[in-house]
Amino acid sequence: MAHRNRLRSAWNRVGSGEVHRAPRKWQPWLADTGSLTQKIEQAIGQKLQVQVLRDCPQTLNSDESRYFHFRIRRCRVREVLLCANDIPLVMAHSVIPTASSSGSNHQILRLGKKPLGAVLFNQTRKHTKSKPPRDIARLDKGSELWKRYAKNNVALGSPLWARRTLYRLKGHPILVNEIFLPALLSYLKTK
């Protein structure tokens, strides 16, 4: 059923029921509200490695600008691969507005190979009771995120499924995009 995988737009809110248009095997991963790093580590029984692809100041792409209603110009972008035994399972693209990494949030600029979720889930649990907004998308070869990772020589299939979540770190927004690679499901089958 080809129509089953068509979403109304590139990104769709999880609460709108669009998650059910994703293949059944990806639905629990797309809808989960916890730490993706922790969920994968529990499923495979080992710690993930973080391979940093990029962590630098950058301008927002057009989709990110629209998401922030064109209010944010300066940000830091952190792109990583979450790997198990050097096999990339997830690609993450995090947008950290300059104001979100200042003051007491400055430690977010010094993560190195530590997963961003380690900071976000430690801090967000202390400061919020509500679930952060989460969107899902079906990415194909025409999407900006798909193209960005293809440049990093990551073997990508098409389509890929992704989720993005707007977290708040001490009140400041951080947009995290997580792209699920087919290797994740393959790796889970071996465990």
N, C-alpha and C positions, 0 to 999 in steps of 0.2 A: 504494500500500500504506500505509494509514493506520497500521497497527500497527507498522510499521517505525520510526516516529519516536517511539514511546512509550518513555520511559525509566522505570526502576523507581522513581525518586524524583526530586525536583527537581534535585539535584546527584549526579553519579555519577563515580566514579574512572575516569580514562582507561584505566588498566591492566586494568579489568574487562571490556573489550571493548565498552563502551557507545558509544565513539566511532563504531563502525560503524553505529549506528542513526541517526546524523546524515546529512543529505543528503551525497552524495559530494563535492560542490563545497566543503563546509565542513570535511570531515575533516582535510585537511592543516593547516588553520589551527588547528583545535581541538587537534590532537595535537602540534603543534610545541613543542619545549622551549626554543627560543631566545627572543631579544628580539623581541616582536611589532613594535615600532617599527622595528627594523632590517630585519626581514623585509619589511614593507610598503615601506619606503624603497628597498630593493633591487629589489622588484618593479615599482615605479612610476618609479624613477630620479630621485627628488627627496626633499628633506627634508619631513617632516610638520610641520604647525603644531599647537601645543598650545593649545587654548582651555580655560581654566580655568573651570569652572562653579561649583565650590565647593571651598574648602580651609579647613576650620574644625573646632574641637572639636565632638564629637557623641557621642551614645550609640549603641550598636550596635543594629541591627534584630534581630528574633528569630532569623532564620537565622544571622546573624553571631555572636550570643551562643552559639547551639548549637555553631557551628563551633569557637569558642574554649572550649567546655565551661563556659561561664558564668564563667570566671576573669577576664575583662577587662571593666572597666566604662568606663574613660575611654580615648578614642581621638581621633584626628584622621582626618577623612574628606576625601579629595581626589578630586574628580570632574572629569574632563576629557573633551574630545572630541579625538581625533586626526583632523586634517583635511588634505586635499590640495586646494589652490586653493579654500579655504573650504568644501569639501564634507566633512561629517562622515563618516568611514569606520568609526571604532570609538569606543565610549564606554567609559571606564575608571572604576571605582569602587574606590578603594584604602582599606583600613582599616589605619591606623598606630597601634597601641597606644601610649599615652603613654610607656611604658618603652622602646619601640623607637625613639623619636625623641630620646632624651636622650644625654648624654655625647658620644662621638665620632660618633654618628649624627645629631647636631643639624642637619647640613646638609640633611637631608631635609625640614625645615620651610621651607627657603628655595628651593624649586625654581622657583617662578614658572612661566614657560612652558617650562621644561626638562622633558623626559619623565622620569618616575620610573625607567623602565628604564635610563636612562643611569647612574644611581647604583646600582641593584640589580645590573645585569649587570657593572659594573666591580668592585663589592665582592664579590658572591657567587662569582665565579670565583676570587677569591683565598682564600676561606674554606671552600669546600665542593666535594666531588667528586661528591656524589650529586645526582640529579635531584629537584627539589622536588615535593611532592604536587600533582597537578593533577586537577581535576574539570571536567566539562562539564555544561551544562544547556540545555534547550529552554525559553526564556522566552516566556510568553504574556501577555495583558493582565491576568491576575490576579497576576502575580509582582511582588514589591516593587521589584526593580530596573527592570522595565519601566515600572511606574507612576511611579517617581522620574524617569526620563528623559522620559516623556511630559509631565511638568510643566514641563520645560525647553524646551518647544516644539520638540522634535526630532521630525521626522516619522518615526514608527516603524511598521513593519509588524509583523505577528504571524504566526507566531512568529519569535523571534530566537534565535540560538545564541550561547552564551557559554562562557567557560572561566574558572576561578578557580584561582589558584596561591598556595600558601603559601611565600613566600620568607623567607629569613633574612638580615638585614643585621647582620653581626657578632654572630650568635647570637640576634638578636631577631626575632620574627615580624612579617611584613607580608603582609596578604591582598590580592591584586590580582584584581579581577573585570574581565574584558574582554568587552564585548558587541559582536558583529560586526554591523554595519549592512549592509543589502542594497547600499548604495551602494559598498561595498568591491569586491564582485565586478563591479559595473557599471563602476567606475572602472578596474579591472584590464583589462577587455575593450578599453578605449580605448587602452591602452598597448602 
